Amino acid sequence: MDSYSIIIKPHVTEKTMNLIDLNNEIAFVVDRRANKKQIKYAFEDLYEEKVERVNTHITTKGVKVAYIKLVEEEMAEELAVRLGVF
């Protein structure tokens, strides 16, 4: 799978907006078949930011959401502004 097919779109909720400010994390809807390593490499390839860790969650609707914590402080907020989330 290529990077564009793994990372689908930003996941924007009130909780994810708080995570951007407080924990330097950003959330994306990802392909359900992708594992954490694939998500990490795809994110680093697309957005050229270093990833500290990736946590995943499958919602009750069957959508896989990846919570990506970035290494550099305040980079999640800058990336959210670039993507038009903020």
Residue frames relative to the residue before (quaternion, step in Angstrom):
aa qw qx qy qz dx dy dz
M 1.0000 0.0000 0.0000 0.0000 0.00 0.00 0.00
D 0.3491 -0.7256 0.5481 0.2264 3.55 -1.05 0.72
S 0.7235 -0.4754 0.2962 0.4034 3.56 -1.29 0.36
Y 0.6707 0.5141 -0.3019 0.4412 3.57 1.00 -0.80
S 0.6843 0.4551 -0.3024 0.4830 3.60 1.09 -0.50
I 0.6169 0.5369 -0.3528 0.4546 3.61 1.19 -0.34
I 0.7647 0.2676 -0.1486 0.5670 3.60 0.77 -1.03
I 0.2209 -0.8286 0.5064 0.0901 3.55 -0.43 1.25
K 0.7631 -0.2481 0.2126 0.5576 3.61 0.67 -1.10
P 0.5828 -0.5487 0.4404 0.4065 3.60 -1.22 0.29
H 0.3010 -0.7253 0.5926 0.1790 3.55 -1.13 0.72
V 0.0458 -0.8366 0.5447 -0.0359 3.57 -0.35 1.28
T 0.1958 0.7220 -0.6422 0.1672 3.52 -0.69 1.22
E 0.6905 -0.4416 0.3465 0.4563 3.56 -1.27 0.05
K 0.6415 0.5309 -0.3197 0.4521 3.58 1.00 -0.81
T 0.6956 0.4666 -0.2923 0.4615 3.59 0.85 -0.90
M 0.6004 0.5436 -0.3648 0.4593 3.59 1.10 -0.54
N 0.6471 0.5007 -0.3133 0.4821 3.59 1.04 -0.75
L 0.6320 0.5369 -0.3329 0.4488 3.59 1.03 -0.73
I 0.5999 0.5579 -0.3631 0.4440 3.59 1.06 -0.67
D 0.7196 0.4451 -0.2512 0.4701 3.58 0.86 -0.96
L 0.7775 0.4055 -0.2011 0.4367 3.57 0.75 -1.04
N 0.8367 0.2460 -0.0809 0.4826 3.60 0.79 -1.00
N 0.4079 -0.7141 0.4716 0.3184 3.60 1.26 0.00
E 0.4808 0.6346 -0.4439 0.4112 3.58 1.03 0.90
I 0.1075 -0.7652 0.6310 0.0683 3.53 -1.18 0.64
A 0.2786 -0.7869 0.5359 0.1260 3.58 -0.99 0.83
F 0.0581 -0.7853 0.6164 -0.0016 3.53 -1.08 0.88
V 0.4047 -0.6227 0.6003 0.2967 3.52 -1.26 0.55
V 0.0675 -0.8154 0.5747 -0.0140 3.56 -0.78 1.07
D 0.6510 -0.4825 0.4068 0.4217 3.54 -1.33 0.22
R 0.5124 -0.6914 0.4228 0.2842 3.55 -0.83 1.00
R 0.6705 0.5065 -0.2992 0.4521 3.60 1.12 -0.55
A 0.5681 0.6207 -0.3793 0.3848 3.61 1.22 -0.32
N 0.2952 -0.7380 0.5747 0.1951 3.56 -1.06 0.76
K 0.7433 -0.4420 0.2685 0.4243 3.57 -1.30 0.18
K 0.6445 0.5174 -0.3285 0.4571 3.60 0.97 -0.77
Q 0.6528 0.5065 -0.3157 0.4665 3.58 0.94 -0.85
I 0.6399 0.5190 -0.3217 0.4665 3.58 1.00 -0.83
K 0.6469 0.5266 -0.3169 0.4515 3.58 0.94 -0.90
Y 0.7010 0.4608 -0.2775 0.4682 3.59 0.80 -0.97
A 0.6363 0.5228 -0.3297 0.4616 3.60 1.01 -0.74
F 0.6547 0.5059 -0.3129 0.4664 3.59 0.95 -0.86
E 0.6722 0.4904 -0.2977 0.4680 3.59 0.89 -0.93
D 0.6398 0.5209 -0.3189 0.4664 3.59 1.08 -0.68
L 0.7235 0.4558 -0.2535 0.4522 3.60 0.84 -0.95
Y 0.8256 0.2655 -0.0968 0.4884 3.57 0.78 -1.04
E 0.3305 -0.7918 0.4624 0.2235 3.60 1.31 -0.02
E 0.4923 0.5911 -0.4599 0.4436 3.55 0.93 1.04
K 0.4633 -0.6735 0.5035 0.2797 3.58 -1.09 0.72
V 0.2527 -0.7703 0.5751 0.1096 3.55 -0.98 0.97
E 0.3450 -0.7318 0.5521 0.2017 3.56 -0.95 0.94
R 0.7810 -0.1758 0.1393 0.5829 3.58 0.88 -0.95
V 0.2344 -0.7437 0.6106 0.1383 3.52 -1.34 0.36
N 0.0616 -0.7525 0.6549 0.0326 3.55 -0.96 0.94
T 0.1607 -0.7959 0.5776 0.0847 3.58 -0.99 0.79
H 0.0658 -0.7706 0.6339 0.0070 3.51 -1.27 0.56
I 0.2053 -0.7476 0.6172 0.1344 3.57 -1.00 0.84
T 0.3608 -0.7602 0.5046 0.1930 3.55 -0.62 1.17
T 0.6696 -0.4921 0.3707 0.4149 3.55 -1.30 0.14
K 0.6399 0.5088 -0.3186 0.4798 3.57 1.26 -0.34
G 0.5567 -0.6408 0.3698 0.3778 3.58 1.29 0.01
V 0.5089 0.6280 -0.4202 0.4125 3.57 1.26 0.37
K 0.2947 -0.7531 0.5619 0.1740 3.58 -0.89 0.93
V 0.1049 -0.7877 0.6070 0.0127 3.54 -0.81 1.11
A 0.1758 -0.7739 0.6021 0.0875 3.57 -0.94 0.93
Y 0.1998 -0.7452 0.6280 0.1020 3.55 -0.92 1.01
I 0.0938 -0.8326 0.5456 -0.0186 3.55 -0.37 1.30
K 0.1785 -0.7776 0.5977 0.0789 3.57 -0.66 1.17
L 0.2806 -0.7837 0.5385 0.1310 3.54 -0.79 1.09
V 0.5757 -0.6197 0.4213 0.3271 3.56 -1.16 0.68
E 0.7474 0.3883 -0.2206 0.4919 3.58 0.74 -1.05
E 0.5016 -0.6551 0.4816 0.2954 3.56 -0.99 0.89
E 0.8420 0.2028 -0.1854 0.4642 3.55 -1.19 0.75
M 0.4790 0.6806 -0.4470 0.3279 3.62 1.19 0.06
A 0.5870 0.5671 -0.3786 0.4365 3.61 1.08 -0.54
E 0.6548 0.5048 -0.3088 0.4702 3.56 1.00 -0.81
E 0.6559 0.4999 -0.3121 0.4717 3.60 0.95 -0.82
L 0.6548 0.5029 -0.3088 0.4721 3.57 1.00 -0.80
A 0.6308 0.5281 -0.3292 0.4634 3.59 1.02 -0.75
V 0.6363 0.5078 -0.3228 0.4828 3.59 1.03 -0.73
R 0.6438 0.5253 -0.3163 0.4577 3.60 0.98 -0.84
L 0.7113 0.4519 -0.2469 0.4784 3.57 1.04 -0.84
G 0.4854 -0.6808 0.4237 0.3483 3.59 1.25 -0.28
V 0.3959 0.7182 -0.4783 0.3141 3.57 1.22 0.40
F 0.7203 0.3935 -0.2205 0.5270 3.58 1.04 -0.81
